[in-house]
Amino acid sequence: MGDKTDFIDAYFDKWKQDIERAETLLRDDRFVLEGYLVLVCYLGALASQRFPSLKDNEAYCQFTLEYSGKRAFYEQIDLLFLYQWPRSKFRAHGLYTSFNEYLDLVKAIEPKFGRENALNESNRYVSPAKIISVAKTKISHLNQSDLEKNLKLFSLVQLLYRYGRCDAVHNAIYSLVNEGVNIDGERIIRDNSALTREVILSTVKHANETLWQECKSLKKWPHEI
């Protein structure tokens, strides 16, 4: 009977092959959205195996942060998401409703980072540390621990989970891409945020490989770590 690491290798090699098939879909203009859907679901499946005791959102975000190799990227705050929150479907959603200092925060950071209509790819994403640094100088009654907790709700990893994974899985809505047709009747799909299809693909690949090597090193299955 083989060593446990042999079974681990076989298991994660199968995941690797499945991810490669999803990449094939992603590269085909006819099946881009199907490939996208598979990838965001695979990330969730790996997350639930690694963190089986956590809620779906918590597992998804924690796994992405720890295994993507892109923690600093995913921790960035999407200012567009932040500014548009009062007009979004999350305006009265769960944890978002406890953001009591929201108006004070927006007023404090707009002079530094720009208003909503001035955002572009070069200034839309900001580290939470930079936002907190500005807020500390502008809001006299600031509760920093609460702000740190609330800012995470507008991070790229939350954007990936809520607008990337959940919209696609539950509503067949692909909020992170724009779909259209050109004058020749050809389908056009364009990414509309830093969470591009290539970023998502590399995230899933890296996460699978990192978890694979960790399981081999410890001789444990994901749920046993």
C-alpha positions as CSV (number, residue, x, y, z in Angstrom):
1,M,0.0,0.0,0.0
2,G,1.4,3.4,-0.9
3,D,2.6,6.1,1.4
4,K,0.1,8.8,2.4
5,T,2.0,11.4,0.3
6,D,1.3,9.3,-2.8
7,F,-2.4,9.6,-2.2
8,I,-2.0,13.3,-1.5
9,D,-0.1,13.7,-4.8
10,A,-2.8,11.9,-6.7
11,Y,-5.5,13.9,-5.2
12,F,-4.0,17.3,-5.9
13,D,-2.8,16.3,-9.3
14,K,-6.4,15.6,-10.1
15,W,-7.2,19.1,-8.9
16,K,-4.4,20.5,-11.1
17,Q,-5.9,18.7,-14.2
18,D,-9.4,20.0,-13.4
19,I,-8.0,23.6,-13.1
20,E,-6.2,23.2,-16.4
21,R,-9.5,22.1,-18.0
22,A,-11.2,25.2,-16.6
23,E,-8.4,27.3,-18.1
24,T,-9.1,25.7,-21.5
25,L,-12.7,27.0,-21.1
26,L,-11.4,30.4,-20.0
27,R,-9.3,30.7,-23.2
28,D,-12.2,29.8,-25.5
29,D,-14.3,32.9,-26.3
30,R,-17.4,30.6,-26.4
31,F,-17.0,29.4,-22.9
32,V,-15.2,32.2,-21.0
33,L,-18.0,32.6,-18.4
34,E,-18.2,28.8,-17.8
35,G,-14.4,28.7,-17.2
36,Y,-14.8,31.7,-14.8
37,L,-17.6,30.0,-12.9
38,V,-15.7,26.8,-12.5
39,L,-12.6,28.6,-11.1
40,V,-14.5,30.7,-8.5
41,C,-16.2,27.5,-7.4
42,Y,-13.0,25.5,-7.2
43,L,-11.5,28.2,-5.0
44,G,-14.5,27.8,-2.7
45,A,-14.2,24.0,-2.7
46,L,-10.5,24.1,-1.7
47,A,-11.3,26.6,1.0
48,S,-14.0,24.5,2.5
49,Q,-11.7,21.5,2.7
50,R,-8.9,23.6,4.3
51,F,-11.2,25.3,6.8
52,P,-14.3,23.0,7.2
53,S,-15.3,24.6,10.5
54,L,-15.6,28.1,9.1
55,K,-18.6,29.7,7.5
56,D,-18.5,29.8,3.7
57,N,-17.5,33.5,3.4
58,E,-14.9,33.2,6.2
59,A,-13.3,30.1,4.7
60,Y,-13.3,31.6,1.2
61,C,-11.6,34.8,2.2
62,Q,-9.2,33.3,4.7
63,F,-8.1,30.6,2.2
64,T,-7.6,33.2,-0.6
65,L,-5.6,35.4,1.7
66,E,-3.4,32.6,3.0
67,Y,-2.9,30.5,-0.1
68,S,-3.1,32.8,-3.2
69,G,0.3,34.3,-2.8
70,K,-1.4,37.7,-3.2
71,R,-2.3,38.7,0.3
72,A,-1.4,42.4,-0.1
73,F,-3.3,42.5,-3.3
74,Y,-6.5,41.0,-1.9
75,E,-6.4,43.1,1.3
76,Q,-6.6,46.3,-0.8
77,I,-9.7,48.3,-0.4
78,D,-11.8,49.0,-3.5
79,L,-12.7,52.6,-3.2
80,L,-15.4,52.3,-5.8
81,F,-17.1,49.5,-3.8
82,L,-16.7,51.7,-0.7
83,Y,-18.2,54.8,-2.2
84,Q,-21.0,53.0,-4.0
85,W,-22.0,51.0,-0.9
86,P,-25.1,53.1,0.0
87,R,-26.5,52.5,-3.5
88,S,-25.5,48.8,-3.6
89,K,-27.4,45.7,-2.7
90,F,-25.3,45.5,0.5
91,R,-26.5,48.8,1.9
92,A,-28.7,46.8,4.4
93,H,-26.8,43.6,4.4
94,G,-25.6,41.9,7.6
95,L,-22.2,43.2,8.8
96,Y,-22.2,46.2,6.5
97,T,-25.0,47.8,8.6
98,S,-22.7,48.3,11.5
99,F,-20.4,50.7,9.7
100,N,-21.5,53.7,11.8
101,E,-18.5,55.9,10.8
102,Y,-19.0,55.5,7.1
103,L,-20.0,59.1,6.2
104,D,-17.2,60.5,8.4
105,L,-14.7,58.2,6.7
106,V,-15.7,59.1,3.1
107,K,-15.6,62.8,4.0
108,A,-12.1,62.3,5.4
109,I,-10.6,60.3,2.6
110,E,-12.1,61.9,-0.5
111,P,-9.6,64.9,-0.5
112,K,-6.7,62.4,-0.4
113,F,-7.8,59.6,-2.7
114,G,-10.4,61.4,-4.9
115,R,-14.2,61.3,-5.3
116,E,-16.0,58.5,-6.9
117,N,-16.1,60.1,-10.4
118,A,-12.3,60.6,-10.3
119,L,-11.4,57.0,-9.7
120,N,-9.6,54.9,-12.2
121,E,-7.4,51.8,-12.3
122,S,-4.4,53.8,-10.9
123,N,-6.1,55.1,-7.8
124,R,-9.1,52.9,-7.2
125,Y,-7.3,50.4,-4.9
126,V,-5.7,51.5,-1.7
127,S,-4.2,49.6,1.2
128,P,-6.2,49.7,4.4
129,A,-3.2,51.1,6.2
130,K,-3.2,54.2,4.0
131,I,-6.9,54.8,4.6
132,I,-6.5,54.3,8.4
133,S,-3.5,56.7,8.4
134,V,-5.6,59.5,6.8
135,A,-8.7,58.7,9.0
136,K,-6.7,59.0,12.2
137,T,-5.8,62.6,11.3
138,K,-9.3,63.6,10.3
139,I,-11.8,61.8,12.6
140,S,-11.4,62.8,16.2
141,H,-13.7,60.1,17.6
142,L,-12.2,57.3,15.5
143,N,-12.4,53.8,16.8
144,Q,-9.5,52.2,14.9
145,S,-10.3,48.6,15.7
146,D,-13.9,49.1,14.3
147,L,-12.6,50.8,11.2
148,E,-10.1,48.0,10.5
149,K,-12.9,45.5,10.8
150,N,-15.3,47.4,8.6
151,L,-12.8,48.2,5.9
152,K,-12.2,44.5,5.3
153,L,-15.8,44.4,4.1
154,F,-14.7,46.5,1.1
155,S,-11.5,44.6,0.3
156,L,-10.8,42.8,-3.0
157,V,-11.1,39.4,-1.4
158,Q,-14.7,40.3,-0.3
159,L,-15.4,41.7,-3.7
160,L,-14.2,38.4,-5.2
161,Y,-16.5,36.4,-2.9
162,R,-19.6,38.6,-3.0
163,Y,-19.6,39.9,-6.6
164,G,-17.4,37.2,-8.2
165,R,-18.3,33.9,-6.6
166,C,-21.8,34.5,-5.1
167,D,-23.3,36.5,-8.0
168,A,-22.1,33.9,-10.5
169,V,-23.1,30.8,-8.5
170,H,-26.5,32.0,-7.2
171,N,-27.7,34.4,-9.8
172,A,-25.7,33.5,-13.0
173,I,-24.6,37.2,-12.9
174,Y,-21.0,37.9,-13.8
175,S,-20.5,41.2,-12.1
176,L,-16.7,41.3,-12.6
177,V,-16.8,41.3,-16.4
178,N,-18.7,43.3,-19.0
179,E,-20.2,41.3,-21.9
180,G,-21.2,42.8,-25.2
181,V,-21.1,42.4,-29.0
182,N,-19.0,44.3,-31.5
183,I,-20.2,45.6,-34.9
184,D,-19.3,42.3,-36.5
185,G,-21.6,40.5,-34.1
186,E,-18.7,39.0,-32.2
187,R,-18.9,38.4,-28.5
188,I,-16.7,40.7,-26.3
189,I,-15.9,40.1,-22.7
190,R,-13.8,42.6,-20.7
191,D,-12.7,42.6,-17.1
192,N,-14.0,45.6,-15.2
193,S,-11.8,45.5,-12.1
194,A,-8.4,44.4,-10.8
195,L,-10.0,41.0,-10.3
196,T,-9.3,39.9,-13.8
197,R,-9.8,36.5,-15.2
198,E,-6.0,36.0,-15.2
199,V,-5.8,37.0,-11.6
200,I,-8.5,34.6,-10.6
201,L,-6.8,31.8,-12.6
202,S,-3.4,32.4,-11.1
203,T,-5.0,32.6,-7.6
204,V,-6.6,29.2,-8.0
205,K,-3.4,27.6,-9.4
206,H,-1.2,29.0,-6.7
207,A,-3.7,28.1,-3.9
208,N,-3.9,24.5,-5.1
209,E,-0.1,24.2,-5.4
210,T,0.6,25.8,-2.0
211,L,-2.0,23.6,-0.2
212,W,-0.6,20.5,-2.1
213,Q,2.9,21.1,-0.8
214,E,1.7,21.9,2.7
215,C,-0.3,18.7,2.8
216,K,2.7,16.7,1.5
217,S,5.1,18.3,4.0
218,L,2.8,17.6,7.0
219,K,1.5,14.3,5.6
220,K,-2.0,15.5,6.3
221,W,-5.2,16.1,4.4
222,P,-6.4,19.7,4.1
223,H,-9.0,19.2,6.9
224,E,-6.4,17.7,9.2
225,I,-4.0,20.7,9.2
